[in-house]
Amino acid sequence: MTNRITFIHSGDIHLGAPFRGLRDLSPKWADRLTRAIPEAYDRVVDAAIERGVDFVLFAGDEFDTDKPSYAHHRHFLQGLERLRDAQIPVYLIAGNHDPYATWAGLRDQLPENVHMFGSDGPGYVVYERDGEPVAIIAARGFSNQAPESDIAEGMTRAAAEAACGVQVPFVVGMLHTGLWMDPYKAPTSEDALYASGMDYWALGHIHKNFRFPKNAAETKIAFCGCVQGRDIKEAGDRGCYAVTLEEGVPNQLEFIACESVEWEQLRVDVSACAGAEDVLGACVRAMFDANSQVICEEMIARVTLVGATPLHGMLATPGYIDEMRDELNERYPSFFCDALIDETTSPLDRDAMRAAGLFEASLLRESAKLASDKQETIEYLQREFAARGLALPADIDRALEGACARAEDMALELLEGREQL
């Protein structure tokens, strides 16, 4: 029989995170999100218990601050105690929001199933099943300041087995690091992690789930992301990974969504809308469509209205769009629009412009030429980008048609003297 382990890779829970910007718009929804973070943590614990995993990893930033409240301490401990009662070990590290030094009073309260790693160097713990060593967890937490050197220095499979005096089927590393995405927070590199010989690296700090190598069948390094989005920059699914490591089989990762409230950014085309009521209806439909793709019923959305419409002047009237947002938020209590943004334009009569034979007609002819001769246009853009010391985007060929259309619209609107670009 081949050796196999399963575990939950979580982190960036941020118990106690505030929602100051949202509180100004809606104290009710700010309070709802404050409750959503503990609920997301509970879902991580639920997933571990329901799946009967071998252990759970928390990769830092369990708390949002170095001075969490008593209530957040207790809630975190209660989840760990539930895992203890299910006989599931927990391994955790501190992050930059809750560095190791600030855990002094809490470490003594951790249940006996929990091992917290230090921050002054790599630590190693053997996970045993039925009295047999099956895995080593190698980890290092975050101190009050990020290490100046590579945080993964010395953390290798060979060092882990030497420190523990055993050879095991699996060695799992855990760090709170920005990798190359935030090189100022506990720096290390993908190359260093690949070279370590670890079977899997469980990383925290980056709030979006990433898996490396991106184009390989087997994930060796992963960020699980945060468990609950806290603002519009954290839109989309948030949760943890259920990881399976098995000898002779590629690593298997299953993403488990844990958020209670989804954040979404929506663009709603209102070019076919005849009036304000149609615009509101289109927004509600778009919110329902987005919500149907996720596990939670509640959603905060930032909605941008787009399209050429005769309603543009009305929507651009000062205060009008804000009043529409207020009415939109009364339509369905489980959805909240934190911002309604007008990016519509007035309809442009291109046929009339061509017939008039004025400057606009010349602009339209040149625009059509640019769009039809892709190679010449790309060469022109390469020269312009190079003159400014910039690299041309790799996907320019695919994006060129849309870019030409947007440039044409912007130029025509400037000629018309419109304020909206």
C-alpha positions as CSV (number, residue, x, y, z in Angstrom):
1,M,0.0,0.0,0.0
2,T,1.4,3.4,-0.9
3,N,1.7,6.1,1.7
4,R,-0.8,8.9,1.6
5,I,-1.7,12.0,3.7
6,T,-4.4,14.6,3.6
7,F,-4.5,18.0,5.2
8,I,-6.1,21.4,5.1
9,H,-3.9,24.3,4.0
10,S,-5.4,27.6,5.4
11,G,-4.2,31.0,6.6
12,D,-4.8,34.7,6.4
13,I,-8.0,34.5,8.5
14,H,-7.6,38.0,9.9
15,L,-10.0,37.6,12.8
16,G,-10.9,41.1,14.0
17,A,-10.3,42.9,10.7
18,P,-12.2,46.2,10.5
19,F,-14.3,47.5,7.6
20,R,-13.9,51.2,8.0
21,G,-14.7,52.3,4.4
22,L,-17.8,50.2,4.2
23,R,-19.0,51.4,7.6
24,D,-19.3,54.9,6.3
25,L,-21.7,53.5,3.6
26,S,-23.6,50.9,5.6
27,P,-23.0,50.1,9.3
28,K,-25.3,47.1,8.8
29,W,-23.1,45.5,6.1
30,A,-19.9,46.4,7.9
31,D,-21.2,44.5,10.9
32,R,-22.2,41.6,8.6
33,L,-18.7,41.3,7.3
34,T,-17.3,41.5,10.8
35,R,-19.3,38.3,11.5
36,A,-18.4,36.8,8.2
37,I,-14.7,36.3,9.0
38,P,-15.3,34.1,12.1
39,E,-17.9,32.2,10.1
40,A,-15.3,31.6,7.3
41,Y,-12.8,30.3,10.0
42,D,-15.5,28.0,11.3
43,R,-16.0,26.6,7.8
44,V,-12.3,25.8,7.6
45,V,-12.6,23.8,10.8
46,D,-15.8,22.2,9.6
47,A,-14.1,21.1,6.4
48,A,-11.2,19.5,8.3
49,I,-13.5,17.6,10.6
50,E,-15.9,16.5,7.8
51,R,-13.1,15.2,5.7
52,G,-11.2,13.6,8.6
53,V,-7.9,15.0,7.4
54,D,-4.6,14.0,9.0
55,F,-3.8,17.6,10.1
56,V,-4.4,21.3,9.6
57,L,-1.9,24.0,8.6
58,F,-2.5,27.7,9.4
59,A,0.1,29.7,7.5
60,G,0.0,33.0,9.5
61,D,-2.2,36.1,10.1
62,E,-4.7,34.2,12.1
63,F,-5.5,37.6,13.7
64,D,-5.6,40.9,11.9
65,T,-3.8,42.8,14.7
66,D,-1.1,42.2,17.2
67,K,-3.6,43.0,19.9
68,P,-6.7,40.9,19.2
69,S,-9.7,41.1,21.4
70,Y,-10.7,38.5,24.0
71,A,-13.7,37.5,21.8
72,H,-11.4,36.8,18.8
73,H,-8.9,34.9,21.0
74,R,-11.7,32.7,22.4
75,H,-13.3,32.1,18.9
76,F,-9.9,31.0,17.5
77,L,-9.3,28.7,20.5
78,Q,-12.7,27.2,20.3
79,G,-12.0,26.1,16.7
80,L,-8.7,24.6,17.7
81,E,-10.5,22.7,20.5
82,R,-13.1,21.3,18.1
83,L,-10.1,20.0,16.0
84,R,-8.6,18.5,19.2
85,D,-11.9,16.7,20.0
86,A,-11.8,15.3,16.5
87,Q,-8.2,14.2,17.1
88,I,-6.8,16.4,14.3
89,P,-3.4,18.0,15.0
90,V,-2.9,21.6,14.1
91,Y,0.4,23.3,13.0
92,L,0.5,27.1,12.8
93,I,2.9,30.0,12.4
94,A,2.6,33.8,13.0
95,G,2.2,36.3,10.2
96,N,3.2,39.9,9.8
97,H,-0.2,41.1,11.2
98,D,0.2,38.9,14.3
99,P,4.0,38.4,14.7
100,Y,5.3,35.6,17.0
101,A,6.3,38.0,19.8
102,T,2.7,39.0,20.3
103,W,1.5,35.4,20.9
104,A,3.3,35.2,24.3
105,G,0.1,35.3,26.3
106,L,-1.8,33.0,24.0
107,R,0.7,30.3,23.3
108,D,0.2,28.8,26.8
109,Q,-3.6,28.6,26.1
110,L,-3.3,26.6,22.9
111,P,-4.8,23.1,23.1
112,E,-2.4,20.1,23.2
113,N,-3.2,19.2,19.6
114,V,-1.6,22.5,18.4
115,H,2.1,23.1,17.7
116,M,3.2,26.7,17.0
117,F,6.5,27.2,15.3
118,G,8.9,29.9,16.3
119,S,10.3,32.7,14.2
120,D,14.0,32.8,14.8
121,G,14.8,29.8,12.6
122,P,13.3,26.7,11.0
123,G,11.4,24.3,13.2
124,Y,10.5,20.7,12.5
125,V,7.8,18.4,13.9
126,V,7.1,14.8,13.0
127,Y,3.5,13.7,12.3
128,E,2.9,10.1,13.2
129,R,0.0,7.8,12.3
130,D,-0.5,4.6,14.2
131,G,2.9,5.1,15.8
132,E,4.7,5.4,12.5
133,P,6.4,8.6,11.3
134,V,4.6,9.6,8.1
135,A,5.5,13.3,7.5
136,I,7.6,16.1,8.8
137,I,6.3,19.7,8.9
138,A,9.0,22.2,8.5
139,A,8.0,25.8,9.3
140,R,9.1,29.3,10.4
141,G,6.9,32.1,11.6
142,F,7.1,35.8,11.2
143,S,8.9,37.8,13.9
144,N,8.3,41.5,14.6
145,Q,10.4,42.4,11.6
146,A,10.9,40.5,8.3
147,P,14.3,38.6,8.1
148,E,16.8,40.4,5.9
149,S,17.9,37.1,4.4
150,D,15.9,34.4,2.7
151,I,13.3,33.2,5.2
152,A,13.5,29.7,3.8
153,E,17.3,29.5,4.3
154,G,18.2,26.1,5.7
155,M,14.7,24.6,5.3
156,T,15.3,21.5,3.2
157,R,14.1,18.0,3.2
158,A,17.5,16.8,4.2
159,A,17.7,19.3,7.1
160,A,14.2,18.3,8.3
161,E,15.0,14.5,8.3
162,A,18.4,15.1,9.9
163,A,16.9,17.3,12.7
164,C,14.1,14.8,13.4
165,G,16.3,11.7,13.0
166,V,13.9,9.9,10.7
167,Q,13.2,9.5,7.1
168,V,9.6,10.0,6.1
169,P,7.5,9.6,2.9
170,F,6.5,13.3,3.0
171,V,8.0,16.6,4.1
172,V,5.8,19.7,4.0
173,G,7.1,23.3,4.4
174,M,5.1,26.2,5.7
175,L,6.0,30.0,5.5
176,H,4.3,33.4,5.7
177,T,6.0,35.1,2.8
178,G,5.4,37.5,0.0
179,L,7.6,35.5,-2.4
180,W,8.2,37.7,-5.5
181,M,4.7,39.3,-5.2
182,D,5.6,41.2,-2.0
183,P,9.4,40.9,-1.7
184,Y,9.5,43.1,1.4
185,K,7.7,40.6,3.5
186,A,9.9,37.6,4.5
187,P,11.6,37.3,1.1
188,T,12.3,34.0,-0.6
189,S,12.1,32.7,-4.2
190,E,10.4,29.9,-6.1
191,D,13.8,28.5,-7.1
192,A,14.8,28.2,-3.4
193,L,11.6,26.4,-2.5
194,Y,11.8,24.0,-5.5
195,A,15.4,23.2,-4.6
196,S,14.5,22.3,-1.0
197,G,13.2,18.9,-1.9
198,M,9.9,19.5,-0.1
199,D,6.8,17.7,-1.3
200,Y,4.7,20.7,-0.8
201,W,5.0,24.3,0.4
202,A,2.0,25.8,2.2
203,L,2.3,29.6,2.0
204,G,0.4,32.5,3.5
205,H,0.4,36.3,3.2
206,I,-0.8,36.8,-0.4
207,H,-4.6,37.0,-0.3
208,K,-5.3,35.2,-3.5
209,N,-4.9,31.5,-4.2
210,F,-1.9,30.8,-6.4
211,R,-0.4,27.5,-7.5
212,F,3.1,26.9,-8.8
213,P,4.4,25.7,-11.2
214,K,1.5,27.2,-13.2
215,N,1.9,25.0,-16.3
216,A,2.8,21.7,-14.6
217,A,0.5,18.8,-13.6
218,E,1.8,18.8,-10.0
219,T,1.6,21.7,-7.6
220,K,4.6,22.1,-5.4
221,I,4.0,25.6,-4.0
222,A,0.7,27.2,-3.1
223,F,-0.9,30.3,-1.5
224,C,-4.3,29.4,-0.2
225,G,-5.4,33.1,-0.1
226,C,-7.6,34.6,2.6
227,V,-10.8,32.9,3.8
228,Q,-13.1,35.9,3.5
229,G,-12.8,38.9,1.1
230,R,-12.6,42.2,3.0
231,D,-12.9,44.7,0.2
232,I,-13.5,45.0,-3.5
233,K,-9.8,44.1,-4.2
234,E,-10.6,40.7,-2.8
235,A,-13.4,39.8,-5.1
236,G,-14.1,36.2,-6.1
237,D,-13.9,32.9,-4.3
238,R,-12.0,32.9,-1.0
239,G,-11.2,29.8,1.1
240,C,-8.6,27.1,1.7
241,Y,-7.1,24.0,0.1
242,A,-7.7,20.4,0.9
243,V,-4.4,18.8,-0.1
244,T,-3.6,15.1,-0.8
245,L,-0.1,13.8,-1.1
246,E,0.4,10.3,-2.2
247,E,3.6,8.4,-3.2
248,G,3.8,8.0,-7.0
249,V,0.8,10.3,-7.7
250,P,0.9,14.1,-8.5
251,N,-0.2,16.3,-5.6
252,Q,-3.9,16.9,-5.5
253,L,-5.4,20.2,-4.4
254,E,-9.1,20.9,-4.0
255,F,-10.2,24.5,-3.3
256,I,-12.8,24.8,-0.6
257,A,-14.8,28.1,-0.7
258,C,-15.3,29.4,2.9
259,E,-16.6,33.0,2.5
260,S,-20.0,34.0,3.8
261,V,-20.2,37.2,1.8
262,E,-18.9,37.4,-1.8
263,W,-17.3,40.5,-3.3
264,E,-17.8,41.1,-7.0
265,Q,-17.0,43.7,-9.6
266,L,-19.6,43.8,-12.3
267,R,-19.9,45.7,-15.7
268,V,-23.5,46.1,-16.9
269,D,-24.2,47.1,-20.5
270,V,-27.2,49.4,-20.4
271,S,-27.2,50.3,-24.1
272,A,-30.5,48.6,-24.6
273,C,-32.2,50.1,-21.6
274,A,-35.1,52.6,-22.2
275,G,-35.1,54.2,-18.8
276,A,-33.9,54.2,-15.2
277,E,-36.1,51.2,-14.2
278,D,-34.6,49.1,-17.0
279,V,-31.1,50.1,-15.7
280,L,-32.0,49.0,-12.2
281,G,-33.4,45.7,-13.5
282,A,-30.2,45.0,-15.5
283,C,-28.1,45.6,-12.4
284,V,-30.2,43.2,-10.3
285,R,-30.1,40.5,-13.0
286,A,-26.3,40.9,-13.2
287,M,-26.0,40.6,-9.5
288,F,-28.1,37.4,-9.5
289,D,-26.1,35.9,-12.3
290,A,-22.8,36.5,-10.5
291,N,-24.2,35.2,-7.2
292,S,-25.4,32.0,-8.9
293,Q,-21.8,31.0,-9.4
294,V,-20.8,31.0,-5.7
295,I,-21.7,29.1,-2.5
296,C,-22.9,32.1,-0.5
297,E,-26.2,33.9,-0.8
298,E,-24.9,37.4,0.3
299,M,-22.9,39.6,-2.0
300,I,-21.4,43.1,-2.1
301,A,-20.9,44.3,-5.7
302,R,-19.3,47.3,-7.3
303,V,-21.4,47.9,-10.5
304,T,-20.1,49.9,-13.5
305,L,-22.6,50.9,-16.1
306,V,-21.2,50.8,-19.6
307,G,-22.5,51.2,-23.2
308,A,-23.6,53.9,-25.6
309,T,-27.0,55.1,-24.5
310,P,-29.3,58.1,-24.8
311,L,-29.6,57.9,-21.0
312,H,-26.0,59.0,-20.6
313,G,-26.9,62.7,-20.0
314,M,-29.4,61.7,-17.3
315,L,-27.0,59.3,-15.6
316,A,-24.3,62.0,-15.6
317,T,-26.5,64.5,-13.7
318,P,-24.9,65.2,-10.3
319,G,-26.4,63.1,-7.6
320,Y,-28.5,61.0,-10.0
321,I,-26.3,57.9,-9.9
322,D,-26.1,58.0,-6.1
323,E,-29.9,58.0,-5.8
324,M,-30.1,55.1,-8.2
325,R,-27.6,53.2,-6.0
326,D,-29.8,53.8,-2.9
327,E,-32.8,52.4,-4.7
328,L,-30.9,49.5,-6.0
329,N,-29.9,48.6,-2.5
330,E,-33.6,48.5,-1.5
331,R,-34.4,45.9,-4.1
332,Y,-32.9,42.7,-2.6
333,P,-31.7,42.7,1.0
334,S,-29.0,40.0,0.4
335,F,-27.1,42.1,-2.1
336,F,-25.4,45.4,-1.4
337,C,-24.0,47.8,-4.1
338,D,-21.1,49.7,-2.5
339,A,-20.6,51.9,-5.6
340,L,-22.6,52.5,-8.8
341,I,-20.3,54.0,-11.4
342,D,-21.3,55.6,-14.7
343,E,-19.0,54.8,-17.6
344,T,-21.6,55.1,-20.3
345,T,-21.3,57.3,-23.4
346,S,-23.7,59.1,-25.7
347,P,-24.5,57.3,-28.9
348,L,-22.3,58.4,-31.8
349,D,-23.8,58.7,-35.3
350,R,-20.8,57.5,-37.3
351,D,-22.8,57.4,-40.6
352,A,-23.7,61.1,-40.2
353,M,-20.1,61.9,-39.4
354,R,-18.8,60.1,-42.5
355,A,-21.4,61.9,-44.7
356,A,-20.5,65.3,-43.4
357,G,-16.9,64.9,-44.7
358,L,-15.4,66.9,-41.9
359,F,-12.4,66.0,-39.6
360,E,-14.5,63.3,-37.9
361,A,-14.8,61.5,-41.3
362,S,-11.0,61.5,-41.7
363,L,-10.5,60.2,-38.2
364,L,-13.0,57.3,-38.9
365,R,-11.1,56.4,-42.1
366,E,-7.7,56.3,-40.3
367,S,-9.2,54.3,-37.4
368,A,-10.6,51.7,-39.9
369,K,-7.2,51.5,-41.5
370,L,-5.5,50.9,-38.2
371,A,-8.0,48.2,-37.3
372,S,-7.7,46.4,-40.7
373,D,-3.9,46.4,-40.9
374,K,-2.9,44.7,-37.7
375,Q,0.8,44.2,-38.5
376,E,1.4,47.8,-39.4
377,T,-0.4,49.0,-36.3
378,I,1.6,46.6,-34.1
379,E,4.8,47.8,-35.6
380,Y,3.8,51.4,-34.9
381,L,3.0,50.6,-31.3
382,Q,6.3,48.8,-30.9
383,R,8.1,51.9,-32.0
384,E,6.1,54.2,-29.7
385,F,6.5,51.9,-26.7
386,A,10.3,51.4,-27.4
387,A,10.7,55.2,-27.6
388,R,9.4,55.4,-24.1
389,G,11.4,52.5,-22.7
390,L,8.3,50.3,-22.4
391,A,7.7,46.7,-23.4
392,L,4.7,46.0,-25.6
393,P,2.1,43.8,-23.8
394,A,2.4,40.1,-24.9
395,D,-1.3,39.9,-25.7
396,I,-1.4,43.0,-27.9
397,D,-2.5,41.0,-31.0
398,R,-5.6,39.7,-29.2
399,A,-6.4,43.1,-27.5
400,L,-5.8,45.3,-30.6
401,E,-9.3,45.3,-32.0
402,G,-10.9,46.4,-28.7
403,A,-8.1,49.0,-28.1
404,C,-8.7,50.6,-31.5
405,A,-12.4,50.8,-30.9
406,R,-12.0,52.4,-27.5
407,A,-9.4,54.9,-28.9
408,E,-11.9,55.8,-31.7
409,D,-14.7,56.4,-29.2
410,M,-12.5,58.6,-27.0
411,A,-11.3,60.7,-29.9
412,L,-14.8,61.2,-31.2
413,E,-16.1,62.2,-27.8
414,L,-13.3,64.7,-27.3
415,L,-14.2,66.2,-30.7
416,E,-17.8,66.4,-29.6
417,G,-16.8,68.2,-26.4
418,R,-18.1,65.5,-24.1
419,E,-16.9,65.3,-20.6
420,Q,-17.3,61.5,-20.3
421,L,-14.3,59.5,-21.7
